[in-house]
Amino acid sequence: MGLSVAHTGFTKKTFEMADAISDAPCFSDYPHLDKLFPNSKFIYLTRELDKWLPSITMLLDKMAQRLDPKTGVFHPILKRSFHHTFSVDLPLSHSELTECYQRHEKDVRRYFENRDDFLSIDVSEPDSLLKMSQFLGLSAKDDATFPKLNVGRNVASWREYKHPNKINSNLAGVEHRKYFDYALSNIK
């Protein structure tokens, strides 16, 4: 659709350069991002719980060791975002994951209640790409659908995707890769 996109955003420069950012820290820091970037639009991707549970279980099983707050090798903002959203130690049972899912969805919907800068879509629904493009004021074919990337045990790695509109999550700028940490609402 012509947007410059970062899968995650860890630096101020990434947020300045990208038209769209998904994943961490957006799913945990949306209230802070809303204040820091007024007039932004927010899209909440949802799916049926019975489809989400096996997917998130597989993802967290693969990521758990690297998400450990003390010894994990993932970016500190990524670790904080996951631990904020799931709020309990990994691994989680299906009942704990269900509770996290429901709490998060309720919090997001409550925060954005009665706002026209918020869209919730299930990307598995045939008209979801059209709804998103209309919400963003962009054009898409009426019959266009989202590609199915993460199917079965295959979890796509963002690093594998090469595109001229892709923005680096750790993009350096004047502040030389200082992390943009919304929990503290300042640059570290």
N, C-alpha and C positions, 0 to 999 in steps of 0.2 A: 504493500500500500504506500510505499515511499517513506515510511517512518524510519528514523534512526532508532535502534533498539539496543538496550543493554539488558541481559538476562537478570543480572543483579547489579546493584549500585553501591559501591563502597567508598567512593570519593566524591567530593564536591564537583570536580570537573566532569565526572560521569553524568551527574544529574544536570549539569549545565548543557552538556552536548547531546544527550539522548532526548528524543521525542517521547519515548515510552520505555518504562522499566518495569520488569516483572519480578516476581519471586522476592528474595530477601533484599533489603529490609522492608519492602512494601507491605508484605502480609502482616508484619508485626507493628510497623511504625506509621501506618496510614494516618492516624490523627496528627502526628508531628509533620508528616509530609504535606498534609492538607493545609496546615498553617504556614509552612515554609514556602509552599508553591501555590499561592491562591490562584483560582481559576483553572486549576488542573482538573482532569476528569479521572474517575476511578472506575475500573472494571473488575468486578468480582467473578472469578471463574469458579463455578460450582459443578458438582455432579452428584448423582445418587450415592448415598452412603454405602450401599452394597458394592458399588464399583470403586469407590474411593478407598475403602478399608484394605483390600488386597494390594492396591497400588502403593499406598502410603506405608503399609507394613513392609513391603519389599524395599522401598526407598530407604526407610529408616534403618532396616536391617543392614543395608549396604553402607549407610552413612554413620551409624551409631558411634563407632570407635573414633571417627574423625570429627564428630560433633562434641566429644567429651570436653567440658569447659576448661579443664586443666591440661590434658594431654592431647587433645584433638588438633589436627593439623589444618582444619578448615579455617577460613577467615574469621576473625573474632566477631564481626558483625553478623555473619551467617550463623555462627554458633549462638549468639545472643538472640537472634530472631527465632530460631527453632526452639530454644529453651523458653523463651517468653511465650510462644504460641502453645507449646505442648505442656509447659509448666510442671512437668514431672520427669523423673529420670527415665532414660531410655534403657531397654526396650519397653514398650507399652502393650498392654493387652488390648483386645478389640473393644472391650467395654471402656477402657481409658481413652483410646483413640476416638471412640464415638462421642464421649463426653467432650473431648477437646474440639472435635469437629463442630458439634452443636453449639458449644460456648462461643467459639470463634465466629461462626456464622451469625449467631444472635448479636454479638458485639458489633460486628461490621454493619449489619442491617440497622441496628439501633443508632449507630453513629451517623449513618448516611440517610436516615429516615426523612422522607419528604424533600429530598434534594434532587435536582435535575442534572447534577454532575456525577451521578452514580448509575452504573448499569450492572446487573447481575445476569450472567448467561451460563448455560451449560453447553460447552463446546461440542458435545456429542449430538446436540439437536441440529437438524439440517439448516435451519435459518439463523443460527447463532452468528455466523460470520457476517451475514447481511445486517443483522441487528447491531453488531459492533461497528461496522463501517458507517451505518447511518448515525449512530450515537456520536462518532468521531467526526462526522461531516466529510467522510471520504467515500470514494466510489469502489464498489465491488460488484461482480456479476451476481445477478439474482440467484443463480444456482450454485455459487461458490460455497465450498465447505472447508472447515479446518482440516488439515492433513492429520492422520493418525500416526503420531511419532512414537509414543511410549506404549507399546503393545506387548502383552505377555511379560516376560522377564527382562525385556529390553528397555532400559532407561537411557534415553538419549543424553549425550554429554554436550553441553553448550559449546565446549572447545572444538568439537568436530565440525560445527557449522561455520562456513566461510561465506561472508556476504559483505559488500561494500557499505551497507547501512548498519553493520554490527558495531556497537560501541563497547570498548573494553571496560569491564567493571572496576578496574583499578587505574583508570585513566589519570595520568599525571597532568598537573596544570601548574599554575603559579604557586600553588601550595604544596607541590611536590609529593603527591600521593598521601597527604594527610587524610585520615579517615573521616568520613562525614557521618558522625554517630548521632542519630536522632534521639536516642535515649537521654543524652545530655544536652541536646539541642545546640551543639556548638561543634566546632572543628577541633579534632584532637591531633 
